[in-house]
Amino acid sequence: MNYVAKIEEAVSYIQKQTDLVPEVGLILGSGLGVLADEIENPVIIDYKDIPHFPVSTVEGHAGKLVIGTLCGKVVIAMQGRFHFYEGYSQKEITMPVYVMRFLGCKTLVVTNACGGMNRAFAPGDLMLITDHINFTGDNPLIGVNDPKLGPRFPDMSQAYDRELVRLAETVALKQGVNVQKGVYIGISGPTYCTPSELIMLRNLGADALGMSTVPEVIVANHAGLRVLGIACITDMAIGEELEPLTHDRVVEVAERTRPKFINLVKGIIAEV
């Protein structure tokens, strides 16, 4: 079975579970999946039940697709995502983005927990992603291109929709939430970086780094979705001052930040 046929089979299965047509897709990162609990009248589908879907294997990722209403909009939320370092190909980890597009989504809000490289940042900050650097060593669009999915050479000059970034800033200002803006660099993981690697990545122009998001955003642009990226800074990844880091600590800071994160995302969805 080819890739598009797998997408269509997954879409068909989901459509049999609900008549709702989602407008906004949400990908919720480590410790941030609780936002899906805010969705009203939810239809909840385990990833393992959806044809051709991978399964989340990382702590803090529930592995459920939640469809329902949030702030007056029909949304579809991935409560946990897939990562390149789990052993999946980038085509496999990004297939759900095409599924969201085929189901009717026009906008994708992608979130993550990440390390801050900009000295002006602090753990607990929220950063609106203005651009990214793909340092994963791969690209989900490598291979034969099917025009049903998007163009052979998609434009990435505005990978993160500027109007959505401005909207997010406006909502944050109304809520009294201070947000940062910056460039996210995506690495493959699963190891955290060495001090020398962090210094190199900062010199490349990154404000924050993580092990997700970039492949999903590439595919979202390929599929014609508007993208807003929100990163939760869980630790400072500054090479000259690097301290030991664990995933538990990342999740703990993300969970501590979630009230303002939830309010911000809900405020944005209400205005999209």
Secondary structure, DSSP 8 states (H G I E B T S, - for coil): --HHHHHHHHHHHHHHH-----SEEEEE-TTTGGGGGG-EEEEEEEGGGSTT-----STT---EEEEEEETTEEEEEEES---GGGT--HHHHHHHHHHHHHHT--EEEEEEEEEE-STT--TT-EEEEEEEEEESS--TT-S---TTT--SS---TTSS-HHHHHHHHHHHHHHT--EEEEEEEEE--SS---HHHHHHHHHTT-SEEESSSHHHHHHHHHTT-EEEEEEEEEEE--GGG-----HHHHHHHHHHHHHHHHHHHHHHHHH-
